Amino acid sequence: MLILGGSSEATALISALAGRTDVAAILSLAGRTRAPLQQAVATRVGGFGGVVGLAAFIREHAVEVLVDATHPFAAQISANAREAAARTGCRLLLVTRPAWRPQAGDRWTEVATVADAAAALGPDPRRVFLTVGRLQLAAFAAAPQHHYLVRTIDPAGQEHGLADAAFITARGPFDATAEEELMRERRVDVLVTKNSGGAAAAAKLEAARRLGLPTILVRRPASADGALDVAGAVAAIAAHRGAARRGE
Ligand code: NAP
């Protein structure tokens, strides 16, 4: 089994499969995070070289099940996984988390891209809590009138082009009370984030709701049908092994 990871779902799936001796898994990471969480499974890091490279890896390692457990915004690798599975005849399981839905009290503006999020901040200077990921910061250089409080897992580096910004590095899960304190202390007046979904990063949305602050959310790319949660993926893998044992 090859697990395309870089998400909390991949971590949870690896933990859930830890006791199984009939499943040999390889985890694949893109290599974006400098110190990824260590996983109790063989791990390879770096791109495959597109669909052709991924298909070659699948054949070389006799992968029977390809699990796409990548982040909901990682659209390219998911498209590659679909195509490589189709070319090799390998079974594909898509594991993802539901998108966040607005709740009573939320003041959300949903936009299609990070560039749209930057534009949606408007002409007047605002104090923005920005949690869109280190690699997406440059889009906000186009809106230099705002102050940005940027939170990323790894340090943001020098390439972002933001004129007025403060930086925090932290890895979730986050707590709503601490998020509320942070946003109050830094006098944040708008939150900008991607609709990643999941519990680990939802606290900032709750904090914005409690503080009555507006939130600009980048919609996720359309996800494919038939996505499973982690328990569903474990069941599908168990069923696959059962069928293989019976020679089906
Ligand atoms: P992407 O745009 O969908 O993929 C770009 C290229 O990166 C792919 O074509 C592939 O290169 C390589 N790649 C991506 N995921 C890979 C993996 N798990 N193993 C090996 N190669 C991978 O992806 P992205 O948005 O840059 O995200 C990169 C990784 O970070 C993903 O694994 C994702 O789960 C994780 N992540 C992404 C976000 C986000 O907001 N996008 C947030 C948190 C975590 P080749 O074509 O050379 O194979």
Residues whose N, C-alpha, C, O or C-beta is under 5 A from the ligand:
A	BS01	NAP	L4 G5 G6 S7 S28 L29 A30 R32 G46 G47 F48 G49 G50 T70 H71 F73 A74 A75 Q76 I77 S78 G133
